[in-house]
Amino acid sequence: MRIELTRDRLPELISLVEVIERHDHAPFRTLPSELEDYFDSGMDTESMGLVVDGVLAGYGVLRVPRDGGPLRCSGGTHPDFRGAGLGRQLIDFFNDASQRLAQGRLDAMMEIHVDEGRDSLVDLLQRAGFTPGGGYVQLRRSLSDSRVDVELPSFFKLVPWSDVQDTEVGRTYRDTLSGLSDALDSQFFVPEWSFLIVDGRSDRAKLAAYLLSHRYEQDWSAFGWSEGYTEELVVLPDYRGLHLATSLLNAAADAYQEAGMEFAGLDISVDSEGQSSMLDLFTHFGYEPVRNTTLYTKRVYPEA
């Protein structure tokens, strides 16, 4: 039976997602608060539950930012009910709901992320007209490894975010960062693991580069290790070639290690061939690939 998946079903949804992730050896764990966001995400959303013998056996959620962008598909089926056509029902739901949410945008695309090893899901998506279009690679770096030593240029300063976050200058930097990133507002953001580099060559210091870290502790049991996660690493265009990224990565690695972490982790985007110029860069820094995730996409209006 198909039902609308509403907030009152949240406890069942939490249990279902936990079973799915453990059975599929997912390289992450979803927090209840993240699932609650399905019902209060600030996005246009449609959702569906599949109930079999009174049990929530599958779910699908489709969301799109209100200012446009890809339509994000999430969903899954309970391992005990697979092979009964529930996956096909989820695909039908995504196809129908996407046309309602796309509101006639002829270039609208659905997207879904698939972790490696999910061959049956890949087969289902490809038969439904989804195609691979890039993705990302998860990397990790042992914190017991030595660092690549570099010195900051004269008049540049490395600033821990925790030192300035509550100051007037910190509010100025927050205004700048908020225009570049939403990582600061995440429940997983760790100020003590995040750093700025500022250019002090003028009367008013300018932001030159930054590294923002998150702590996804719920994922460590799936990984088999603990890590500090580099959510964003950005060197602004006027400051590239000064080895600022190396300084930031070293500072973050020291902070992660001091907090008792075993690895530094990050993800990099790759193209449909699994390639990225950043892969060689981070390998040079001592990072090693751990696993891949592929982005599958499909046009909402295939004939457009």
Beta strands, then each sheet from edge to edge (+ up, - down):
strand 1: 2-3
strand 2: 43-52
strand 3: 55-65
strand 4: 71-77
strand 5: 109-115
strand 6: 131-142
strand 7: 156-160
strand 8: 195-199
strand 9: 206-214
strand 10: 227-235
strand 11: 263-270
strand 12: 288-299
sheet 1: 1+ 2- 3+ 4- 5- 12+ 6- 11+ 10+ 9- 8+ 7-
end
